[in-house]
Amino acid sequence: MFELVSPAFEHDGWIPLLSSCQGMDRSPPLIWYNAPDHTASFALICENHSLVIGIWTHWLIWNLPGDAEKLPLGMPVDTRLPAGVRQGLNSYGSTGYRGPCPPRSRVDHIVFRLFALDTRLSLPENTRRSRLLRHTKRHLLDEARLDGYFSLKTARERIDSRAT
């Protein structure tokens, strides 16, 4: 089974403050296992599913090499990365990862979706979520998902509890 995990938080667990707008907006480290045979590349979408207005995109990255198995903490926000890796526009209108930023009273449901693809994608730098999804559907071998939650209140409480 194709699986996506993070050493920073468990599936359905709390995303750390470091990966939020109140922290340093650093993308969490991600690791994946059991990618399908013949995977040529991976694409990743990080999106917020808790908003009434629809899905908010936090990150788009594609053309990760087919033999890749992880992304480190704090990926650069450049449009073009080594090995032909590309990043598109998030809902903030910028490139790269931007973490959850809910009001203190709200909990955000953040979903990381990793797509194993049978090809590399040729997309422009200003690509947004809908376009990336259209192209991944045409070349999809499998999808792995990692869900997390973020609440400023909960993140601060976790930090305070470690200090005592």
N, C-alpha and C positions, 0 to 999 in steps of 0.2 A: 504494500500500500504506500503510495506517494504521501510523504508527511512533511509538514513544515513546523518547526519549533523555534523557540528562542531561549537562550540561557538567561535572559533578563526577566522573563515572566512565563508562567504556565498558560496553556490553553484555557481560556475563560478566566484568566487571572488578571491582576492589576499591572498595567503598564507603568514603568517607573517614571518618576518626576523628570529625570534627565531627558526623556524622550518626549517631553511636552513643551509648550510655549513658555511655561513657568520655570522650566529647567533650562536646558541648553538647546532644545530642538534637535537632539542627536538621534538619528535613526537607530532603532534597537538592532542588536546583532541577530541574524537569522541563520538557521541551518536547515537543510532539507536532506531527506533520505529517500531511497528507492524510486528515483526518477525513472520514467519509462525508458526502455531501450530506444535508441535512435533519436534521443532528444538533441536537437540542434541548438536550441537556445531556451532561455527562460525569460518571462516577463513577470513583473510584480506590480500589483496595485494595492495601495493601502487606502482604505476608505472608512468614513464614519457613517454608521447606519442608524444613528440615534436622532437625527434631525428631522423635524416635521417638514422642512423644505425639500427634503430629498437627500441623496447621498452626497457627502462632501469628500472630495479627494484630497488626501494628504501626501500621496507620493505615486509617481509613475516611473518605472525603470524597466528597460527592455534590452534585448540582445546580450543578456548575461550568457557567458559561454555554456554550451551544453554539458561540459564536464565540471562546471562549478558546483559547489556543495554548500556555500555559505556567503553571507554578506557580513562584514564587520560592523561594529559599533561606529556610528558617525560617518556614514558615507558622504563624500564631497557632494556639494549641490551643483556642480558643473553640469551643463547640458551634455557635453561630450566627455566620456571617461575612457580610459585605456581599453584596448581590445574591442573597440566598436560599440561599447555599452553606451546607451543613450537614456536621457531623462526628459520627461515631458512636463507640462504645466499642471500644477496642482490647483485646487479651487481658490487658493490665495492669489493666483496669477503669477507665481514664481516657480522656478525649477528646483527639483530636489525635494527632500523630505521636509515637511513642516508638521510638527506634532499636534496632538489634540490640545484644545484651548477652550474648554467649556467654562461657563460661569460657575462660581463656587457651588451652587446648589444642584448642578446637573452632572450626570454620569454619561460619558460618551462610550459608545460601543464601536470599537475600532477593529476592522477586519483586514488582515493581510491575505491576499490571494496570489498564489504563485502558480503560473501557467507553464507547463512543459510544452514546448512547441517543436514542430518538425522542420522549422526553418528559422532563419534570422529575419527580422522585420525591417523593411525600408520605409521609415516614417519620418516626417519632418520634426524639427526640434520643438515646435509649438504644439505638438500632439496633446490632446486632452483625453480623458478617460473613455468617452464614447467611441472615439476613433480607435484607440488601442484595443478596446474590447471587440470591436468589429473585426479587426485583423487577427486577434488571438483565436476567435471562434473558428476561423478558416483553417487554422493550423494546430489546433489543440490536440495534444496527446493525453494530457491529464491535468488536473488542478488539485492543489493542496491549499488548505486554509488554516489560519491561526487567528483566533478571536481573542481580544483583550479588552479591558475596560479601563477608563481613566476618569478620575474625579480628583479635582484639586484638593478637596477636603480629605479624601482618603489618602492621597499621596502625602500630604502634610502629617496626618495622623501616623502613618507608617514610619516616617522619618523621626517624629517625636518619640515613638515607642522604642526605636532603636537607640535613641540617645539616653534612655533611662535604664 
